[in-house]
Amino acid sequence: MTTTPSPTTDEAPQPAPPAARKTPWATLRPLVLRLHFYAGVLVAPFVLVAALSGLLYAASFQAEKIVYDHELTVPVGDRKLPVSRQVAAAREAHPEGTVSAVRPSPEPDATTRVLLTGVPGVEAPHTLAVFVDPYTGTVRGALEQYGSTGALPLRTWIDEFHRDLHLGETGRLYSELAASWLAVIALGGLALWFSRRRSRRAVRGTTGRRRTLGLHGTVGAWAAAGLVFLSATGLTWSTHAGASIGDLRAALGQQTPSVSAAAGGEHAGHDTAGEAGGDAAHGVGLDEVLSAARAEGLGDPVEIVPPADAESAYVVQQIQRAWPVQQDSVAVDPATGEVTDVLRFADYPVLAKLTRWGIDLHTGSLFGLPNQIALMVLAAALVLLIVWGYRMWWQRGRGSSFGRPLPRGAWRQVPPAVLVPPAAAVAVLGYFVPLFGIPLAAFLAVDVALGEIAHRRARRGAGTAV
C-alpha cells in the first residue's frame, strides 16, 4: 500500500523568493532626505531673511510711487520744455556736483530726472536725482537714487538690506549662501515629495506631523520651479558664483555689449557711463542729441549720458525693463550731432538677453505689477515652507527641545555606480558655487567626525559591558 506524501511534511522546502532589487532612487533617497533635512535646518535662517526682505522689495515698487508722489508726478501741461532748459533749472537749484545723466520725462505726468554725482553727502554709486516739472521747469525736489532702475531711498534701503544686510561686501555672503542652497533644497524636496506620491493625497483630515508634511510638500511642489529660478538668477550677480558665471559668459563670447562712446567706434564692450562736467551742455547740446536718438527709433524711457571727456560722444540708451524690454542705445558725436554707433538689444548674445530678462524678472521689473505680486506670493510661500519645516523637526522629536536627527550612514547603502555620478556633479557645482561647496564639505567633515566619536563610544560601552 502506498501513501501520498504530505505536502506540508514530506516535500523539500521551497527557496525564498529573491529580494526585490532596489532602484537607484530607492538607494539614494535616504541620502537626499538627510541632505534636505540638514540643509533646511542650518540654511533656512538665511533663506528666511532673504525671503522676507525680498517680499518687501517686491512691494517697494508700488510703495515708492505713493511715498514719492510729489517728486515723481506733475499735472499734465500743454507742452514740455526743451530738455536743456529743464537741466538748466535743475542746475540753478542744485549747482553742486556734476551732471552724470538725464532721464527726460517718459510719461505725460512724469517728472524729468537730472542725475548729479560728486554731491557732498552722496556717496558713489548713489547719485542725487533732481526732479523737474517738464512743463514749467519747477524743481519738485531732490532724492538719492541708486541703480539702473532708479531706486529712491525707500526701495534702495530695502534692496541693500536684501542684498547685504547693510554690511557691505561681507554681508553679501549671506544672500549668496541663501541663493546657493535654495535650489538644492527645493529640488531635493521636490524629488522626495513625488517619490512618495504625496501630491495625490489629500491633506484634509490628517493631523500632526503628517498634516504638516502634507502642507509643506504640496506648497513646495507648486513653488519649486519659482524657487529654483530665484536661486539661479540671484547667483548671477553674487560675489563668488557671479564671478564664475561671468567668466563662463566671457569664455563663450556671451558678455553684455555696450555702445562705443568713441566717435566712429564699434561696440567696445566697456562701460560708457562716465561722469560729465558742468551742466551737461557739450557741443550740439542735449536737445539735438535727443532728436538724433529719436530718429534712430529710441522711444521713452531713455537716459542721456553726457561725454566723459573731449574724445567721447554722448550716449543715449533706452532704460525700459518692462516687457517688451527696450535696451537699444546710440552714440552721438557732440560736434556734429551725428550718430556714430548703434547697438540694438536684438543683437545681444543669447546669454546676455537671458541674463537681462532673468534679472528683471527676479527684481519684479519685467512684467510690472503682476510680476511683483507673483514674487510676493512666492516669497510668502517660502516663509511658510520654512516655518512648516521647523515645525516638522519639532514634531519629529515628539515635543522634546529639538527634533531628532535622521540616522547617519545612508551613503554606505548606495552602490558606487549610483553614488559616484551625483557626487561628481555635486563636487563640480561646489567648485563653481563655493558657498554651496564649502558649507557642504564642512557639514560632511563634522558629520563624519561626530559619527566616528559616537562609534568609538559605542565600542567602549560594549567592551565595558562584556
C-alpha positions in Angstrom: 0.0 0.0 0.0 1.4 3.3 -1.0 0.8 6.6 0.7 0.9 10.0 -0.8 3.4 12.2 0.8 2.0 15.2 2.7 2.9 18.4 1.0 3.5 20.1 4.4 5.8 17.5 5.9 7.5 15.3 3.2 8.2 17.8 0.3 11.5 19.6 0.3 11.2 23.2 1.4 10.9 25.8 -1.3 13.6 28.5 -1.5 12.5 32.0 -0.5 11.8 34.4 -3.4 14.8 36.7 -4.1 14.5 40.1 -2.5 13.4 42.8 -4.8 16.3 44.8 -6.2 16.3 48.4 -5.1 16.1 51.1 -7.7 18.8 53.7 -7.9 16.4 56.2 -6.4 15.5 53.9 -3.5 19.1 53.7 -2.5 19.7 57.5 -2.9 16.5 58.6 -1.2 17.8 58.3 2.4 20.9 60.3 1.5 18.7 63.0 -0.2 16.4 63.1 2.8 19.3 63.6 5.2 20.8 66.4 3.0 17.4 68.1 2.6 16.8 67.8 6.4 20.1 69.3 7.5 20.3 71.9 4.7 16.8 73.0 5.7 17.7 73.2 9.4 21.0 75.0 9.0 20.5 77.3 6.0 16.8 78.1 6.5 17.5 81.2 8.7 19.5 82.8 5.9 16.8 81.9 3.4 14.1 83.2 5.7 15.8 86.7 5.8 16.2 86.7 2.1 12.5 85.7 1.6 11.2 88.4 4.0 13.4 91.2 2.6 12.6 90.0 -1.0 8.9 90.2 -0.3 9.4 93.8 1.0 11.4 94.7 -2.1 8.7 93.4 -4.5 6.2 95.6 -2.6 8.5 98.6 -2.6 7.9 99.5 -6.3 4.3 100.4 -5.6 5.1 101.9 -2.2 7.7 104.1 -3.8 5.1 105.6 -6.1 3.0 106.6 -3.1 5.7 107.9 -0.8 7.4 110.0 -3.5 4.3 111.0 -5.5 5.2 114.7 -5.3 8.6 114.2 -6.8 7.6 111.7 -9.4 4.4 113.1 -10.9 3.1 116.5 -12.1 -0.1 117.9 -13.5 -0.1 117.4 -17.3 0.6 120.6 -19.2 0.3 121.7 -22.8 3.9 121.4 -24.0 7.1 120.1 -22.5 10.1 122.4 -22.3 13.3 121.5 -24.1 15.5 119.1 -22.1 18.3 121.7 -21.9 16.0 124.2 -20.1 14.9 121.6 -17.7 18.6 120.7 -16.9 19.4 124.4 -16.5 16.6 124.7 -13.9 17.9 121.7 -12.0 21.4 123.2 -12.1 20.2 126.5 -10.8 18.6 124.8 -7.8 21.5 122.4 -7.3 24.8 123.8 -8.7 26.8 121.2 -6.7 28.4 118.2 -8.3 28.3 117.3 -12.0 25.6 116.0 -14.3 26.1 112.3 -14.9 22.9 111.6 -16.8 19.5 113.0 -17.7 16.3 111.0 -17.8 13.7 113.0 -19.7 10.0 112.7 -18.6 8.9 109.4 -20.0 5.1 109.9 -19.4 2.8 113.0 -19.7 2.5 113.2 -15.9 6.1 112.2 -15.0 9.0 114.4 -14.0 12.4 114.7 -15.6 15.3 113.4 -13.5 18.7 115.1 -13.7 21.3 112.9 -12.0 24.3 114.5 -10.2 27.5 112.9 -9.0 30.1 114.3 -6.7 27.5 115.9 -4.4 28.6 116.2 -0.8 26.9 113.6 1.3 26.0 111.4 -1.6 28.5 108.5 -2.0 29.0 106.6 -5.2 27.5 104.6 -6.7 24.5 106.6 -5.4 23.6 109.8 -7.3 21.4 112.8 -6.4 18.3 112.9 -8.6 16.8 116.3 -9.1 13.1 116.1 -10.2 12.0 118.8 -12.6 8.5 119.6 -13.9 8.9 119.2 -17.7 6.2 121.8 -18.4 7.2 124.7 -16.1 10.8 123.9 -15.1 9.9 123.9 -11.5 12.2 121.7 -9.3 9.9 119.4 -7.4 12.6 118.0 -5.1 15.8 116.0 -4.9 16.4 112.5 -3.6 19.2 110.0 -3.6 18.9 107.4 -6.4 20.6 104.0 -6.8 20.9 101.5 -9.6 19.8 101.4 -13.2 16.1 101.0 -12.2 16.3 104.4 -10.5 15.5 103.2 -6.9 14.8 106.0 -4.5 15.6 105.9 -0.7 12.8 103.6 0.4 13.5 101.0 -2.3 17.2 101.4 -2.0 17.2 100.7 1.7 15.2 97.5 1.2 17.3 96.5 -1.7 20.6 96.9 0.2 19.1 95.0 3.2 18.0 92.2 0.9 21.4 92.1 -0.8 23.9 92.5 2.1 22.0 93.4 5.3 23.7 96.8 5.1 27.0 95.2 5.9 28.8 95.8 2.6 30.7 93.1 0.8 30.9 90.9 3.8 27.1 90.9 4.2 26.7 89.8 0.6 27.9 86.3 1.7 24.5 85.8 3.5 22.5 86.3 0.3 24.8 84.2 -1.8 24.7 81.4 0.8 20.9 81.5 0.6 20.8 81.6 -3.2 23.4 78.8 -3.4 21.4 76.4 -1.3 17.8 77.3 -2.2 17.7 75.4 -5.5 19.3 72.3 -3.9 16.8 72.3 -1.1 13.9 72.9 -3.4 14.9 70.2 -5.9 15.7 67.7 -3.1 12.3 68.3 -1.5 10.5 68.0 -4.9 12.2 64.6 -5.5 11.2 63.4 -2.1 7.6 64.6 -2.5 7.0 62.9 -5.8 8.7 59.7 -4.7 6.1 59.3 -2.0 3.3 60.4 -4.3 2.2 62.9 -1.6 0.9 65.2 -4.3 -2.0 62.9 -4.9 -3.0 62.5 -1.2 -5.4 64.9 0.5 -4.1 67.0 3.4 -7.6 67.4 4.8 -8.4 65.0 7.6 -4.8 64.4 8.6 -3.3 65.7 11.8 0.0 66.3 13.5 3.3 65.8 11.6 1.5 64.1 8.7 -0.6 67.2 8.1 2.4 69.5 8.4 4.3 67.3 5.9 1.4 67.4 3.5 1.2 71.2 3.6 5.0 71.5 3.3 5.2 69.1 0.4 2.2 70.4 -1.5 3.2 74.1 -1.4 6.8 73.2 -2.0 5.9 71.2 -5.1 4.0 74.1 -6.6 6.7 76.7 -5.7 9.8 74.6 -6.6 10.2 76.0 -10.2 10.0 79.6 -8.9 12.4 78.9 -6.1 15.0 77.3 -8.5 14.6 80.4 -10.8 15.2 82.8 -7.9 18.2 80.8 -6.9 19.8 80.7 -10.3 19.1 84.4 -11.1 20.2 85.5 -7.7 23.6 83.9 -8.2 24.2 85.8 -11.5 25.2 89.0 -9.6 26.6 87.4 -6.4 30.2 87.8 -5.4 31.8 84.4 -6.0 29.3 82.4 -8.1 28.6 85.5 -10.1 32.3 85.8 -11.0 32.2 82.2 -12.2 29.1 82.9 -14.3 30.8 86.0 -15.7 33.9 84.0 -16.6 31.8 81.4 -18.4 30.0 84.0 -20.4 33.2 85.7 -21.3 34.7 82.4 -22.4 31.6 81.7 -24.6 31.6 85.3 -26.0 28.2 86.0 -24.4 29.1 89.2 -22.5 26.6 92.1 -22.5 27.9 94.5 -25.2 27.7 98.3 -24.9 27.7 101.1 -27.4 31.1 102.7 -28.1 31.3 106.2 -26.7 34.3 107.0 -29.1 33.4 108.7 -32.3 33.0 106.2 -35.1 33.8 103.2 -32.9 32.4 99.7 -32.9 30.8 98.0 -29.9 33.6 98.2 -27.4 32.1 96.2 -24.6 33.1 98.6 -21.9 31.1 100.9 -19.5 30.4 104.2 -21.2 28.6 105.9 -18.3 31.4 108.2 -17.4 30.9 111.5 -15.5 30.2 114.6 -17.4 31.2 118.1 -16.3 29.2 121.2 -15.6 25.6 121.3 -16.8 26.0 118.6 -19.5 25.9 121.2 -22.4 28.5 119.9 -24.8 28.7 120.7 -28.5 25.3 120.5 -30.1 23.6 120.1 -26.8 21.1 117.8 -25.2 18.1 118.6 -27.4 19.8 117.8 -30.7 21.3 114.7 -29.3 17.9 113.5 -28.1 16.4 114.3 -31.6 19.2 112.2 -33.2 18.4 109.3 -30.9 14.6 109.6 -31.6 15.4 109.4 -35.3 17.1 106.0 -34.7 13.9 104.8 -33.1 14.8 105.1 -29.4 11.5 105.8 -27.7 10.9 106.6 -24.0 12.1 106.0 -21.4 15.7 107.0 -22.3 18.8 108.1 -20.4 21.2 110.6 -21.9 24.8 110.3 -20.6 27.0 113.3 -21.5 30.5 112.9 -22.8 33.1 111.7 -20.3 35.8 113.8 -21.9 36.7 115.7 -25.1 37.2 112.5 -27.0 33.9 110.9 -26.1 30.4 111.1 -27.5 27.0 111.4 -25.9 25.3 108.0 -25.2 21.6 107.7 -25.3 20.2 104.4 -24.0 16.7 103.1 -23.5 16.1 102.0 -19.9 12.8 100.2 -20.1 13.0 96.9 -18.3 9.3 96.1 -18.6 8.1 93.7 -21.3 8.9 94.2 -24.2 12.3 95.1 -23.0 13.8 98.2 -24.7 17.6 98.4 -24.3 18.7 99.9 -27.6 21.5 102.6 -27.4 23.3 105.0 -29.7 26.4 107.2 -29.5 26.1 110.8 -30.8 29.0 113.0 -31.8 28.8 116.2 -29.7 30.5 118.2 -32.5 28.1 117.3 -35.4 25.1 115.7 -33.8 25.6 112.6 -36.0 25.0 109.1 -34.7 28.4 107.3 -34.6 27.4 103.9 -33.2 24.1 102.0 -32.7 23.5 98.9 -30.6 20.2 97.0 -30.7 19.0 94.7 -27.9 18.0 92.3 -30.7 21.7 91.9 -31.5 22.7 90.9 -27.9 24.1 87.4 -27.5 21.6 84.8 -26.2 23.0 84.6 -22.7 23.2 88.4 -22.4 19.4 88.5 -23.2 18.6 85.7 -20.8 20.6 87.4 -18.1 18.8 90.7 -18.7 15.3 89.0 -18.6 16.2 86.8 -15.7 17.4 89.7 -13.5 14.4 91.9 -14.4 12.0 89.0 -13.6 13.8 88.4 -10.3 13.5 92.0 -9.3 9.9 92.5 -10.4 10.6 94.8 -13.3 9.8 92.6 -16.3 6.0 92.4 -16.1 5.3 95.2 -13.7 2.7 94.8 -11.0 1.8 91.1 -11.9 5.5 90.3 -11.7 5.7 91.9 -8.2 2.6 90.2 -7.0 3.9 86.8 -8.1 7.2 87.5 -6.3 5.4 88.4 -3.1 3.3 85.2 -3.3 6.4 83.1 -3.9 8.3 84.8 -1.0 5.3 84.2 1.3 5.2 80.5 0.2 8.9 80.2 1.0 8.4 81.7 4.5 5.6 79.1 5.1 7.8 76.3 3.9 10.5 77.2 6.4 8.0 77.5 9.3 6.5 74.1 8.4 9.9 72.6 8.0 11.0 73.7 11.5 7.6 72.5 12.9 8.1 69.0 11.4 11.6 69.0 13.0 9.9 69.8 16.4 7.2 67.2 15.8 9.8 64.6 14.9 11.2 65.0 18.4 7.7 64.3 19.9 7.8 67.5 22.0 11.5 67.5 23.0 13.6 70.6 22.9 14.9 69.7 19.5 13.8 67.3 16.8 15.5 64.0 16.4 18.1 64.0 13.6 18.0 61.5 10.8 20.3 58.5 11.1 23.8 58.5 9.7 25.3 56.1 7.2 22.8 56.5 4.4 25.6 56.9 1.8 27.1 53.5 2.7 24.0 51.8 1.4 24.3 53.4 -2.1 26.2 51.3 -4.7 29.3 53.1 -6.1 27.8 53.1 -9.6 24.8 55.1 -8.3 26.7 57.3 -5.8 29.6 58.4 -8.0 27.8 60.4 -10.7 25.7 62.6 -8.4 28.7 63.0 -6.1 30.8 64.2 -9.0 28.1 66.6 -10.1 27.9 68.0 -6.6 31.6 68.4 -6.5 31.6 70.4 -9.8 28.7 72.5 -8.6 30.5 73.1 -5.3 33.6 74.3 -7.1 31.8 76.9 -9.2 29.3 77.8 -6.4 31.7 77.9 -3.4 29.1 79.0 -0.8 27.4 75.7 -1.6 30.5 73.6 -1.8 32.3 74.9 1.3 29.4 74.6 3.8 28.6 71.1 2.4 32.3 70.0 2.8 32.3 71.4 6.4 29.0 69.6 7.2 30.3 66.3 5.9 33.5 66.7 7.9 31.7 67.5 11.1 29.2 64.7 10.5 31.9 62.1 9.9 33.8 63.3 13.0 30.6 63.1 15.1 29.8 59.7 13.7 33.3 58.4 14.5 33.1 59.7 18.0 29.7 58.0 18.6 31.0 54.8 17.1 34.0 54.7 19.4 31.9 55.4 22.4 29.6 52.6 21.5 32.5 50.2 21.1 33.9 51.2 24.5 30.5 50.8 26.1 30.2 47.3 24.6 33.7 46.4 25.9 32.8 47.6 29.4 29.6 45.5 29.4 31.5 42.4 28.5 
